[in-house]
Amino acid sequence: MLDTQEVERLEVGAVNSARIRQPLYAKREKIFPKRAQGRFRQFKWLVMLVTLGIYYLTPWIRWDRGPFAPDQAVLVDLANRRFYFFFIEIWPQEFYFVAGLLVMAGFGLFLVTSSVGRAWCGYTCPQTVWVDLFLVVERAIEGDRNARIKLDQARWSVNKIALRLAKHAIWIAIAVATGGAWVFYFADAPKLFVDIFTGQAAPVAYITVAILTATTYTFGGLMREQVCTYMCPWPRIQAAMLDEHSLTVTYNDWRGEPRSRHAKKAVATGQPVGDCVDCNACVAVCPMGIDIRDGQQLECITCALCIDACDGVMDKVGKERGLISYATLWDYNQNMAVATAGGTAPITPALVRDPAGGLNDRIVHYHLRKILRPRTLVYLGAWLLVGVLMVYGLLTRDRLQVNVLHDRNPQYVTLSDGSIRNGYTVKLLNMIPEPRTIVVSLEGLEGASMSVVGMDHPEDRSFPVEVEPDRAKTFKVYVRQPADRIEAASQGFNFVVEDKASFESDVYNATFEAPGKSK
Amino acid sequence: MSEKHVDEISGVSTTGHEWDGIKELNNPLPRWWVWTFYATIVWAIGYTIAYPAWPMISSATSGVLGYSSRADVKTELATAEAAKASYVDAVASKSVEEILADEKLRTFAAAAGAAKFKVNCVQCHGSGATGSVGYPNLNDDEWLWGGTIADIQKTIAHGVRFEGDPDTHISEMPAFRDILQPAEIVNVANYAASLSGLPADPQKAEAGSAVFAQNCASCHGADGKGMAEVGAPDLTDAISLYVTSEADIERQIRAPKHGVMPAWQQRLGETSVKELATYVYSLGGGK
């Protein structure tokens, strides 16, 4: 029944293995991941295409905001302290929207991790995506695993130098493109693109490109899995996010063990034989250099390439797919109990199979509804709550604001006719990219009138102000109240600002101070 | 310690140091750490050559790059001076009225004036320019020597009763204890109090009216509204430099106090005076 001759056995050991833990000061052993084929690999190509596409193309999307604002859809305008995201414009004091996005990213990460494990690490983390991209280049130039090992061990020759030069040159080109794309988020992309190549761009642009080129090249090309294992905190945090119902990439040793390289011979001698043919395909494709058959490990980013590799082998030997699969600890323990007769025996393949050779119905399989459990629902709820609050905040936020600073020194001035004057610094914020005429008026404070320093308005209870698009306008207002109208040493009143065209308005509750005298 | 000791569990030699049976493993430092350390040494040597570093007898070595933090400050100050030079030149060449009419120039001059006010004027007029008894409040609309921008400029430039400046404002109210009878002084004080609404005896005020017309109206005006040309204050308004009661007025009539303000043009120059005038004018009381 079993024909293990078809399956190539790979000479590969796990570089990072819990069983043979390397001393801390050992030199890094290079990993030469073999190319994997299968549905997860297909999915990862798709994710890579989408994420890289978003990263490189976003700055080039145009978005018309009229003549007074940039037309770049996504722009962090540090010089003018504005952040543009399609139809949203954020001023620095509205940074809580960005904080909210970060909170959502946090809860989203918790939600994803508690449901489907380290999917972020395995599929969408920039480190994973760029290492994948760098590996594509490496494979294209140096060949797949065996060829790369051979080249690595070979003496330096013209051929080797040429191959290495080509590889590193393309890596650096990718790194430059990565750093280059980043700066486009901070300035008008088409203009900056020309400026960069003509030497006209700001030094900070070149420095940023240089730094990101260096980090991309070093992390993606040279350090690779070490970034995840040694530098990244997420592998340490994830343990708190996972529970027994979280999906993780699992070697199902309840059907794989005892593994055997010579199944035919073993079967002939009556020994129990599991599904694992010990071909090491799962180890060879692993970009982290681990052996998934050792169990869940800190190094595992759950990229699922070992599932693809093993599924291919299972197809060849005529077994069900899923010897390595996404499984929960709960299911795994159930099945393990079946295979070991409740822990009383070593793993016995016969216990998990029915007489026809298929997996028997005592074996449990993952069902999607297991994603719905209190933990994930709480994460989802928190994520949605923040999201709804942000959308609500975004839809109801003011685009016209007034801030007022009451003069403190002096708090009030007595004028020659006995009337009392208070000074206020008024700041009008026109937060839309259009010029507006805003009418400032007094509300309350009977008999009082305003005069504005530097503006030629007659003293009155309201006056119009021209405000530039997307700018704040600051001016000094003197409010004067006749002596006989003063009711108390401290009186409340309002500054009301209104755009007469859109009827947008804002109010500031101010106080008017006078010498402490009773009427 | 000459004897080499190897830890049985880790197989690593120890340093020979021991604390209560705990031995220190002699693990090597991480390579990246060591190389970073060497790099910092090389960097430090290069740094001491490039920048001022080694102390010599009279000064430190100057470094091949010729860097100096003092020169940096000088450059930055020069840059700042150059950046505002066009405004300073404009303030110097234009009249105060022209400065007021130009919004940017007015903003600049008022800001510069505010800074100079904080250094030169707050000692008497207060940091909010509110003054105190004997020192005028510059925020209000009462001006002893006139409240137009040109008047303010002249007052700051030449001071008040300042001996060192021939163009200074001069006026002196006589001490009326030598001129008027005590009863007349009380009567005229009551009359003056009634002008500005202070509590006063109506009969005495009535009697003081004639005394006022004879002795005071020549400077303070028949209506008591004062005369800025001679620095005679308006007695009818709600603001007064020295008095808050009828008794204060009596004292001021018997032996008047006179404030002195230095002339600032000779100390600060004309440009600074223009800036100060613009600032004071912008406090809200300018006419």
Interface residues (C-beta under 8 A of the other chain):
Chain A: L24 Y25 R408 N409 P410 V413 T414 L415 S416 D417 G418 R421 G423 V453 G454 Y478 A483
Chain B: N27 P28 P30 R31 E103 R106 T107 G126 S127 G128 A129 T130 N137 N139 D140 D141 E142 G197 D234 D237 A238 I239 S282 G284 G285
